Amino acid sequence: MSKLLSDGGHHIVAVSGGTTMAAMAANVTGSQPNTVVVPARGGLGDNVELQANTIATVLAQKLGASYRQLYVPDCVSEDILNSILKEDVGVRSVVDIIKKADILVHGVGRASVMARHRRLGPDLITKLEEAGAVGEAFGQYCALDGKQVYMTNNAGLMLQDLQHIGTIIGIAGGKSKAEAILSVIRASRQDILVTDEAAATEILRMAKEHS
């Protein structure tokens, strides 16, 4: 990410939430006054430290960049979301900036874990399991073959927005996340994947097994 920003130009960086992303933000340094950092999506659960808004703020401070925040909760109904976007000029202006992001840095979660974090109903969680959802990234739940099973409503980035982003960086590790990582890689474009040996070895094994 630092290398992508090293030209000193104007950049918009969108970041997701989660423990891995929080660790990344805490360990970045730089001087990027022309960069704007934004959350890729709205809030997630009760842990403020792991929400995309907080991580965007921390990352911006570490980079000497500016930031914008998105005060729209995750998983609201489509009607409520449309109403917010129609009535709240401030929210709409932040969403416009997010949609113009040229760098997206995101984590990858296991579908069952993320569904509980987002407090999806038990019936919906059962449907996700029956549909084979194993991975989640920026609100989209994917099966191992890359099929999108479900996507939560949110004012931030959606799957169809990714084609307009210059560079997409996924970050996730651990053997237990191998299925989730492979499903997300197959579901949407990933330009860079940062992972560890345990996950990489398992991903290669699964890819070879199902090829």
LINFENNOR-V77764 format. One record per pair of residues at least 24 apart in sequence whose ideal C-beta (glycine too) atoms are under 10 Angstrom apart, sorted by the first residue. I is the first residue (numbers start at 1). J is the second residue. Records with the same first field share a line. If there is no record, write none. Layout:
I: J + J
This chain:
1: 28 + 30 + 32 + 59 + 63 + 103 + 105 + 167 + 169 + 171 + 192 + 194
2: 28 + 29 + 30 + 32 + 63
4: 102 + 103 + 105 + 166 + 167 + 169 + 191 + 192
5: 30 + 31 + 32 + 34 + 35 + 63 + 65 + 103
6: 30 + 32
7: 34
8: 32 + 33 + 34 + 35
9: 34 + 35 + 102
10: 34 + 35 + 36 + 102
11: 35 + 36 + 37 + 63 + 65 + 101 + 102 + 103 + 166 + 167
12: 36 + 37 + 38 + 65 + 68 + 97 + 98 + 99 + 100 + 101 + 102 + 103 + 104 + 165 + 166
13: 37 + 38 + 40 + 56 + 59 + 60 + 63 + 65 + 67 + 101 + 102 + 103 + 104 + 105 + 167 + 169
14: 38 + 39 + 40 + 41 + 52 + 56 + 97 + 98 + 99 + 100 + 101 + 102 + 103 + 104 + 105 + 106 + 138 + 156 + 157 + 161 + 165 + 168
15: 39 + 40 + 41 + 52 + 53 + 55 + 56 + 57 + 58 + 59 + 60 + 67 + 101 + 103 + 104 + 105 + 106 + 107 + 169
16: 40 + 41 + 44 + 51 + 52 + 55 + 56 + 104 + 105 + 106 + 107 + 108 + 109 + 137 + 138 + 139 + 156 + 157 + 170 + 171
17: 41 + 42 + 43 + 44 + 45 + 47 + 48 + 49 + 50 + 51 + 52 + 53 + 54 + 55 + 56 + 74 + 106 + 107 + 109 + 117 + 138
18: 44 + 47 + 50 + 51 + 52 + 55 + 106 + 107 + 108 + 109 + 114 + 117 + 137 + 171 + 172
19: 47 + 49 + 50 + 107 + 109
20: 50 + 105 + 106 + 107 + 108 + 109 + 170 + 171 + 172 + 173 + 174 + 177 + 194
21: 50 + 51 + 52 + 54 + 55 + 56 + 58 + 59 + 105 + 106 + 107 + 171 + 172
22: 47 + 49 + 50 + 51 + 52 + 54 + 55 + 58 + 59 + 107
23: 55 + 107 + 171
24: 55 + 58 + 59 + 62 + 105 + 107 + 169 + 171 + 194
25: 54 + 55 + 56 + 57 + 58 + 59 + 60 + 61 + 62 + 63 + 105
26: 55 + 58 + 59 + 62
27: 62
28: 58 + 59 + 60 + 61 + 62 + 63 + 105
29: 62 + 63 + 64
30: 59 + 62 + 63 + 64 + 65
31: 63 + 64 + 65
32: 59 + 60 + 62 + 63 + 64 + 65 + 66
33: 63 + 64 + 65 + 66
34: 64 + 65 + 66
35: 59 + 60 + 63 + 64 + 65 + 66 + 67 + 103
36: 60 + 65 + 66 + 67 + 68 + 97 + 98 + 100 + 101
37: 61 + 62 + 63 + 65 + 66 + 67 + 68 + 69 + 101 + 103 + 105
38: 66 + 67 + 68 + 69 + 70 + 94 + 95 + 97 + 98 + 99 + 100 + 101 + 156 + 157
39: 67 + 68 + 69 + 70 + 71 + 72 + 94 + 98 + 155 + 156 + 157
40: 70 + 98 + 101 + 104 + 105 + 106 + 107 + 137 + 138 + 139 + 154 + 156 + 157 + 161 + 165
41: 70 + 72 + 74 + 75 + 98 + 106 + 138 + 139 + 152 + 154 + 155 + 156 + 157 + 158
42: 69 + 70 + 71 + 72 + 73 + 74 + 75 + 76 + 81 + 84 + 91 + 95 + 139 + 152 + 153 + 154 + 155 + 156
43: 69 + 70 + 71 + 72 + 73 + 74 + 75 + 118 + 154
44: 73 + 74 + 75 + 109 + 114 + 117 + 118 + 119 + 139 + 152 + 154
45: 74 + 114 + 116 + 117 + 118 + 119
46: 117 + 119
47: 117
50: 107 + 117
52: 106 + 107 + 138 + 156
55: 105 + 107
56: 98
59: 105
68: 93 + 94 + 95 + 97 + 98
69: 94
70: 94 + 95 + 97 + 98 + 154 + 155 + 156
71: 155
72: 153 + 154 + 155 + 156
73: 154 + 155
74: 117 + 118 + 119 + 139 + 152 + 153 + 154 + 155 + 156
75: 118 + 119 + 120 + 139 + 152 + 153 + 154
76: 152 + 153 + 154 + 155
77: 153
78: 153
79: 153
80: 153
81: 153 + 154 + 155
82: 153 + 155
84: 155
85: 155
88: 155
91: 155
92: 155
94: 155 + 156
95: 154 + 155 + 156 + 157
98: 155 + 156 + 157 + 161
99: 155 + 156 + 157 + 158 + 161 + 164 + 165
100: 161 + 164 + 165
101: 156 + 157 + 161 + 162 + 164 + 165 + 166 + 167 + 168
102: 164 + 165 + 166 + 167
103: 165 + 166 + 167 + 168 + 169 + 191
104: 137 + 138 + 157 + 161 + 162 + 165 + 166 + 167 + 168 + 169 + 170 + 189 + 190 + 191
105: 167 + 168 + 169 + 170 + 171 + 192 + 194
106: 137 + 138 + 157 + 162 + 168 + 169 + 170 + 171 + 172 + 184 + 188 + 190
107: 136 + 137 + 138 + 170 + 171 + 172 + 177 + 180 + 184
108: 135 + 136 + 137 + 138 + 142 + 170 + 171 + 172 + 173 + 177 + 180 + 181 + 182 + 183 + 184 + 185 + 190 + 193 + 195 + 199
109: 135 + 136 + 137 + 141 + 172 + 177 + 180 + 181 + 184
110: 134 + 135 + 136 + 172 + 174 + 176 + 177 + 179 + 180 + 181 + 183
111: 135 + 136 + 140 + 141 + 142 + 143 + 149 + 150 + 179 + 180 + 183
112: 136 + 141 + 180
113: 176 + 177 + 180
114: 139 + 141 + 152 + 180
115: 141 + 150 + 152
118: 152 + 154
120: 150 + 152
124: 150 + 152
132: 183
133: 180 + 183
134: 177 + 178 + 179 + 180 + 181 + 182 + 183 + 184
135: 172 + 177 + 178 + 179 + 180 + 181 + 182 + 183 + 184 + 185 + 186 + 187
136: 180 + 183 + 184 + 187
137: 162 + 168 + 170 + 172 + 180 + 181 + 183 + 184 + 185 + 187 + 188 + 190
138: 162 + 168 + 184 + 188
140: 183 + 184 + 187 + 188
141: 180 + 183 + 184 + 187
142: 179 + 180 + 182 + 183 + 184 + 185 + 186 + 187 + 188
143: 179 + 183 + 186 + 187
144: 179 + 180 + 182 + 183 + 186 + 187 + 206 + 210
145: 182 + 183 + 186 + 187 + 210
146: 182 + 183 + 184 + 185 + 186 + 187 + 188
147: 183 + 186 + 187
148: 183 + 187 + 188
149: 183 + 187
159: 187 + 188
160: 188
162: 187 + 188 + 189 + 190
163: 188 + 189
165: 189 + 191
166: 191
167: 191 + 192
168: 192 + 193
169: 193 + 194
170: 194 + 195
171: 195
172: 196 + 199
173: 197 + 198 + 199 + 200
174: 198 + 199 + 202
175: 199 + 200 + 201 + 202 + 203
176: 202
177: 202 + 203
178: 202 + 203 + 204 + 205 + 206 + 207
179: 203 + 206
181: 206
182: 206 + 207 + 210
